[in-house]
Amino acid sequence: MALLQSRGLNIKDLSIAKKLLLRSNYYDIVNGHASFLQSNTNKYIENSTFDELYAIYMFDKNIKVTFFGYIEKSESLIRTAIAYYFSKNHTESWSYLHTNNFQDKPLKVIKLFSSLEKTIDFYNKKYLTNSITHYMEKEKEVPLWVLINFLEFGKLRNFYKLMLERDKIEIANYLSRTFSNEYNREINLLPGQIDSYLENLNDIRNIVAHDNRLLKFKLKKRSKYNSSVSQNMEPQHLNSVFHVYLSMQLFLSKEQFLLFSRSLHKREKDLKKHLSTCESLTILGSIGFPENWFELLTETQD
């Protein structure tokens, strides 16, 4: 606390600040978020407070909780689409362990098969009771529509990436129809775009699941642009969290996406109450959210 004060941070209540620093990691609170209140690495903006710093830290944690909840909801549609179209087109026993049902990338496909088999082996244990143990005992086979719910998101994304192009096209067409029906906007999705969105959604999922800092995060790869996804909220950066947020429209119902957006907007309004030396726009802007993003969204959804 003495170090923070020496750098110009105003700590109004030393006892409360002490409790918060003991409860939470100093690095997470200070090093992770101080730059929003600093003029340089060793100097805080005049009149900036520990309360502001902690509010920014909690805002980061709270929007991660929000993102995680709606990413999980997005996964439901993704899992269903993959399981349905793959199973429809490949009806043989253990169809997801046949190399001819995937792209001609033998090393990657064999690695996928190994991860699927390990998942089945892990859950097919005598002391566990689940749908995998049930199917192995009764049918001696685990259908994809059962296995799909046990796959980590990274494995799920990899499964989609290695599917045959004709199967991926069917999924893209299905997601296009679903999106058009939900949002009353025509869209032409390509398999490569979906793969791009899933890859970046997986990156964000890993960030929020491991409670790493989301603010100022930049994706490793740029998302592939689709004007129907962005509508009138053109993202400045296709490697931003904001673009991942926009792409989640593809996997959420209109009602779910509005609830997601309202939750983020409420978090932003709550943050504003605690800020005096910086603006919430600067903070959300660090992950690509533009000014008046919520108003633009409302216009888009009407």
C-alpha positions as CSV (number, residue, x, y, z in Angstrom):
1,M,0.0,0.0,0.0
2,A,2.9,2.3,0.7
3,L,4.3,1.6,-2.7
4,L,0.9,2.5,-4.3
5,Q,0.7,5.7,-2.4
6,S,4.2,6.7,-3.3
7,R,3.1,6.4,-7.0
8,G,0.2,8.7,-6.4
9,L,-2.7,6.3,-5.8
10,N,-5.2,7.7,-3.2
11,I,-6.2,5.0,-0.7
12,K,-9.1,6.3,1.3
13,D,-9.5,3.4,3.7
14,L,-6.3,1.5,4.4
15,S,-8.0,-1.3,6.4
16,I,-10.4,-2.1,3.5
17,A,-7.6,-1.9,0.9
18,K,-5.5,-4.3,3.1
19,K,-8.3,-6.8,3.3
20,L,-8.9,-6.7,-0.5
21,L,-5.2,-7.1,-1.3
22,L,-4.9,-10.0,1.1
23,R,-8.0,-11.7,-0.4
24,S,-7.0,-11.2,-4.0
25,N,-3.7,-11.5,-5.8
26,Y,-1.7,-8.2,-5.8
27,Y,-0.5,-8.9,-9.3
28,D,-4.1,-9.5,-10.6
29,I,-5.4,-6.3,-9.1
30,V,-2.6,-3.8,-9.6
31,N,-0.3,-5.1,-12.5
32,G,-3.3,-6.3,-14.4
33,H,-5.4,-3.2,-14.3
34,A,-3.4,-0.2,-13.1
35,S,-2.5,1.0,-16.6
36,F,-6.0,2.4,-17.0
37,L,-5.2,4.8,-14.2
38,Q,-1.6,5.5,-14.9
39,S,0.2,8.2,-16.8
40,N,3.3,6.0,-16.9
41,T,4.3,2.7,-15.2
42,N,5.3,4.3,-12.0
43,K,2.8,7.2,-11.8
44,Y,-0.9,7.3,-11.3
45,I,-3.1,10.0,-12.7
46,E,-3.9,12.7,-10.2
47,N,-6.8,11.9,-7.9
48,S,-7.1,8.3,-9.0
49,T,-8.1,6.0,-6.2
50,F,-7.7,2.4,-5.0
51,D,-11.5,2.1,-5.2
52,E,-11.4,2.8,-8.9
53,L,-8.6,0.3,-9.4
54,Y,-10.5,-2.4,-7.5
55,A,-13.7,-1.6,-9.4
56,I,-11.9,-2.2,-12.7
57,Y,-10.5,-5.4,-11.4
58,M,-14.0,-6.6,-10.4
59,F,-15.5,-5.4,-13.7
60,D,-13.0,-7.7,-15.5
61,K,-14.0,-10.6,-13.2
62,N,-17.8,-10.0,-13.6
63,I,-17.8,-9.7,-17.4
64,K,-15.8,-13.0,-17.5
65,V,-18.5,-14.7,-15.6
66,T,-21.1,-13.3,-18.0
67,F,-19.1,-14.4,-21.1
68,F,-18.6,-17.9,-19.6
69,G,-22.3,-18.4,-19.1
70,Y,-23.2,-17.4,-22.6
71,I,-20.3,-19.3,-24.2
72,E,-21.7,-22.4,-22.5
73,K,-25.1,-21.7,-24.0
74,S,-23.5,-21.2,-27.4
75,E,-21.9,-24.6,-27.1
76,S,-25.3,-26.3,-26.9
77,L,-26.2,-25.3,-30.5
78,I,-22.6,-26.1,-31.8
79,R,-22.6,-29.6,-30.2
80,T,-26.1,-30.4,-31.5
81,A,-25.3,-29.3,-35.1
82,I,-22.0,-31.2,-35.3
83,A,-23.6,-34.4,-33.8
84,Y,-26.7,-34.3,-36.0
85,Y,-25.1,-33.7,-39.4
86,F,-22.1,-36.0,-38.8
87,S,-24.4,-38.8,-37.6
88,K,-26.8,-38.3,-40.5
89,N,-24.1,-38.6,-43.1
90,H,-22.1,-41.4,-41.5
91,T,-24.3,-44.1,-40.2
92,E,-21.8,-47.0,-39.7
93,S,-20.8,-48.3,-36.3
94,W,-18.2,-46.0,-34.5
95,S,-18.4,-43.7,-37.4
96,Y,-16.3,-41.0,-35.7
97,L,-13.3,-43.4,-35.6
98,H,-13.3,-44.0,-39.4
99,T,-10.5,-42.0,-41.2
100,N,-12.6,-41.8,-44.5
101,N,-15.2,-39.7,-42.6
102,F,-12.6,-36.9,-42.1
103,Q,-10.3,-34.8,-44.2
104,D,-7.1,-36.4,-45.6
105,K,-4.9,-35.2,-42.8
106,P,-3.8,-38.5,-41.2
107,L,-1.6,-37.3,-38.4
108,K,-4.2,-34.8,-37.1
109,V,-7.1,-37.2,-37.6
110,I,-5.3,-40.0,-35.6
111,K,-4.5,-37.5,-32.9
112,L,-8.2,-36.6,-32.8
113,F,-9.2,-40.3,-32.6
114,S,-6.8,-40.8,-29.7
115,S,-8.4,-37.9,-27.8
116,L,-11.9,-39.3,-28.4
117,E,-10.9,-42.8,-27.2
118,K,-9.3,-41.3,-24.1
119,T,-12.5,-39.5,-23.3
120,I,-14.5,-42.6,-23.6
121,D,-12.1,-44.6,-21.5
122,F,-12.0,-41.9,-18.8
123,Y,-15.8,-41.9,-18.4
124,N,-16.3,-45.6,-18.9
125,K,-15.2,-46.6,-15.4
126,K,-17.1,-49.0,-13.1
127,Y,-17.4,-46.4,-10.4
128,L,-19.0,-43.8,-12.7
129,T,-22.6,-43.7,-13.8
130,N,-23.3,-41.7,-17.0
131,S,-24.6,-42.1,-20.5
132,I,-21.2,-43.4,-21.8
133,T,-21.1,-46.2,-19.3
134,H,-24.7,-47.0,-20.1
135,Y,-24.2,-47.2,-23.9
136,M,-20.9,-49.2,-23.5
137,E,-22.7,-51.7,-21.2
138,K,-25.9,-52.0,-23.2
139,E,-24.9,-51.3,-26.8
140,K,-21.1,-51.8,-26.8
141,E,-20.9,-48.5,-28.7
142,V,-21.1,-44.8,-27.8
143,P,-23.1,-42.7,-30.4
144,L,-21.6,-39.3,-31.3
145,W,-24.7,-37.5,-29.9
146,V,-23.8,-39.0,-26.5
147,L,-20.0,-38.5,-26.7
148,I,-20.4,-34.9,-28.0
149,N,-21.5,-33.7,-24.5
150,F,-18.3,-35.0,-22.9
151,L,-15.9,-33.3,-25.2
152,E,-14.0,-30.3,-24.1
153,F,-14.6,-27.3,-26.3
154,G,-11.1,-27.5,-27.8
155,K,-11.7,-31.1,-28.9
156,L,-15.1,-30.1,-30.2
157,R,-13.6,-27.3,-32.3
158,N,-10.9,-29.7,-33.6
159,F,-13.6,-32.3,-34.5
160,Y,-15.4,-29.7,-36.6
161,K,-12.1,-28.5,-38.2
162,L,-11.3,-32.0,-39.5
163,M,-14.8,-32.9,-40.8
164,L,-15.3,-33.4,-44.5
165,E,-16.1,-30.1,-46.4
166,R,-19.5,-31.3,-47.5
167,D,-20.5,-32.0,-43.8
168,K,-19.2,-28.6,-42.8
169,I,-21.2,-26.9,-45.6
170,E,-24.4,-28.6,-44.2
171,I,-23.7,-27.2,-40.8
172,A,-22.9,-23.7,-42.2
173,N,-26.3,-23.8,-44.1
174,Y,-28.1,-24.9,-40.9
175,L,-26.5,-22.1,-38.8
176,S,-27.4,-19.6,-41.6
177,R,-31.0,-20.7,-41.6
178,T,-31.2,-20.5,-37.8
179,F,-29.6,-17.1,-37.7
180,S,-31.9,-15.7,-40.3
181,N,-35.0,-17.0,-38.5
182,E,-33.9,-15.6,-35.2
183,Y,-32.6,-12.2,-36.3
184,N,-34.6,-11.7,-39.5
185,R,-31.3,-11.0,-41.3
186,E,-30.0,-13.0,-44.3
187,I,-26.6,-14.4,-44.0
188,N,-24.3,-16.6,-46.0
189,L,-22.0,-18.5,-43.7
190,L,-18.9,-20.3,-45.0
191,P,-17.3,-23.3,-43.2
192,G,-14.0,-21.3,-42.9
193,Q,-15.8,-18.5,-41.2
194,I,-17.4,-20.8,-38.6
195,D,-14.0,-22.4,-38.0
196,S,-12.5,-19.0,-37.4
197,Y,-15.3,-18.0,-35.0
198,L,-15.0,-21.3,-33.0
199,E,-11.2,-20.9,-32.7
200,N,-11.5,-17.4,-31.3
201,L,-14.5,-18.4,-29.1
202,N,-12.3,-21.2,-27.7
203,D,-9.5,-18.6,-26.9
204,I,-12.0,-16.5,-25.0
205,R,-13.4,-19.5,-23.2
206,N,-9.9,-20.5,-22.0
207,I,-9.3,-16.9,-20.7
208,V,-12.5,-16.7,-18.7
209,A,-12.4,-20.4,-17.5
210,H,-8.9,-19.9,-16.1
211,D,-9.7,-16.4,-14.7
212,N,-7.0,-14.7,-16.7
213,R,-7.3,-11.0,-17.5
214,L,-9.8,-10.3,-20.3
215,L,-9.4,-6.5,-20.5
216,K,-6.8,-5.5,-23.1
217,F,-6.8,-9.1,-24.5
218,K,-6.1,-9.5,-28.2
219,L,-6.8,-12.7,-30.1
220,K,-4.0,-14.6,-31.8
221,K,-5.8,-14.7,-35.1
222,R,-8.2,-12.3,-36.9
223,S,-11.7,-13.5,-37.3
224,K,-13.0,-13.9,-40.9
225,Y,-15.3,-11.0,-41.7
226,N,-19.0,-11.4,-42.4
227,S,-21.1,-8.2,-42.8
228,S,-24.3,-9.9,-41.5
229,V,-22.6,-10.7,-38.2
230,S,-21.4,-7.1,-37.7
231,Q,-24.4,-5.3,-39.2
232,N,-24.1,-1.6,-38.2
233,M,-21.6,-2.3,-35.4
234,E,-18.5,-2.6,-37.5
235,P,-15.6,-3.9,-35.4
236,Q,-12.4,-1.9,-35.6
237,H,-10.4,-5.0,-35.0
238,L,-11.3,-8.5,-36.1
239,N,-8.9,-9.9,-33.4
240,S,-11.0,-8.2,-30.6
241,V,-13.2,-9.7,-27.9
242,F,-15.9,-7.4,-29.3
243,H,-15.9,-9.4,-32.5
244,V,-16.2,-12.7,-30.6
245,Y,-19.2,-11.1,-28.8
246,L,-20.8,-10.3,-32.2
247,S,-20.1,-13.8,-33.6
248,M,-21.9,-15.3,-30.7
249,Q,-25.2,-14.2,-32.3
250,L,-24.7,-17.2,-34.6
251,F,-25.0,-19.6,-31.7
252,L,-27.5,-17.8,-29.4
253,S,-31.2,-17.1,-29.8
254,K,-32.1,-13.5,-30.2
255,E,-33.5,-13.5,-26.6
256,Q,-30.3,-15.0,-25.2
257,F,-28.1,-12.6,-27.1
258,L,-30.1,-9.6,-25.8
259,L,-29.9,-10.9,-22.2
260,F,-26.1,-11.3,-22.7
261,S,-25.8,-7.8,-24.0
262,R,-28.0,-6.3,-21.2
263,S,-25.9,-8.1,-18.6
264,L,-22.7,-6.6,-20.1
265,H,-24.3,-3.1,-20.3
266,K,-25.4,-3.3,-16.7
267,R,-21.9,-4.2,-15.6
268,E,-20.6,-1.2,-17.6
269,K,-23.1,1.1,-15.9
270,D,-22.2,-0.2,-12.5
271,L,-18.5,0.4,-13.2
272,K,-19.2,4.0,-14.2
273,K,-20.4,4.7,-10.7
274,H,-17.0,4.0,-9.3
275,L,-14.9,5.9,-11.8
276,S,-13.8,9.5,-11.6
277,T,-10.4,9.7,-13.4
278,C,-11.1,7.5,-16.4
279,E,-14.1,6.4,-18.4
280,S,-15.7,3.0,-18.8
281,L,-15.5,3.6,-22.6
282,T,-11.7,3.4,-22.3
283,I,-12.0,0.1,-20.4
284,L,-14.4,-1.6,-22.7
285,G,-12.7,0.0,-25.6
286,S,-9.6,-2.0,-24.6
287,I,-11.4,-5.2,-25.9
288,G,-12.9,-3.5,-29.0
289,F,-16.3,-2.3,-27.8
290,P,-17.1,1.0,-29.5
291,E,-18.8,4.0,-28.0
292,N,-22.6,3.6,-27.7
293,W,-22.3,-0.1,-28.6
294,F,-25.5,-1.0,-26.7
295,E,-27.5,1.6,-28.4
296,L,-26.2,0.4,-31.8
297,L,-27.1,-3.2,-30.8
298,T,-30.7,-2.1,-29.9
299,E,-31.1,-0.5,-33.3
300,T,-29.8,-3.7,-35.0
301,Q,-32.1,-6.0,-33.1
302,D,-35.3,-3.9,-33.7
